Amino acid sequence: MIGIFDSGSGGLSVLREILKILPEEKYFYYADNAFCPYGEKTPEFIQSRGREITDFLLGKGADIIVVACNTATAAAIATLRKEYPVKFIGMEPAVKPAALSSESGVIGVLATAGTLKGSKYLTTKGLYEDNVKIVEHVGKGFVELVESGELDGPQTEKVVRESLQPLLDEGADRIVLGCTHYPFLREVIQRIAGPSVQVIDPAPAVARHLKDVMTEEALIKEDGGPEIPDIQLVASGDDSSARSLLERIIR
Ligand code: DGL
């Protein structure tokens, strides 16, 4: 069984990609929305949430855990890997594909404050910033929009534009979605950015990495699973918004 967690519904954008290549596995998704957003919380707090959720998912029988949250990957995955014998798959900021494909020489990264401060992001950024200009912005209010199911409309567009426009004004032709909530706003982001800008979501690459690790660890189901995806979802707060997004991704 694959355990997945996020501060809320964002990780469902990762589950959506995983289901495309591993449709027959069993899933347990934990939305920690009672403590959402994680973006401005301390690493210690996120580590303690990570431990509690890991204990819960292991108790449910998880064989591997996907930290479907960039902020939790930055703050807690190293600690969790030290403390638990299970494999953890984390999020990677997709700076590399953006930097290698940019034609304008400017890439924009949208993420939470915690992710942008994390050593993983700073190290990745350091590898490419001699070749491209990297501009960043926190997606202010994006997580809240997704948690409340406001994925489109004039107000959503206004909130998205405020954080995206500064990156476009700098000339960015690639926008990296560095938070798993943001792919649910992708249509709005693309509409504002226009067709010449490519929006990059790391989730498909994370899904492929999960599949590779599961193959190495002999965790892939041999006998084929159910036709309808087998997904259980639990939330630390009200689960209605996560459930309706889940319905959307499996429809
Ligand atoms: N979905 C998360 C991420 O990928 C966390 C957003 C938040 O809770 O601030 O960073």
Residues whose N, C-alpha, C, O or C-beta is under 5 A from the ligand:
A	BS01	DGL	D6 S7 G10 C36 P37 Y38 G39 A68 C69 N70 T71 T112 V143 G178 C179 T180 H181
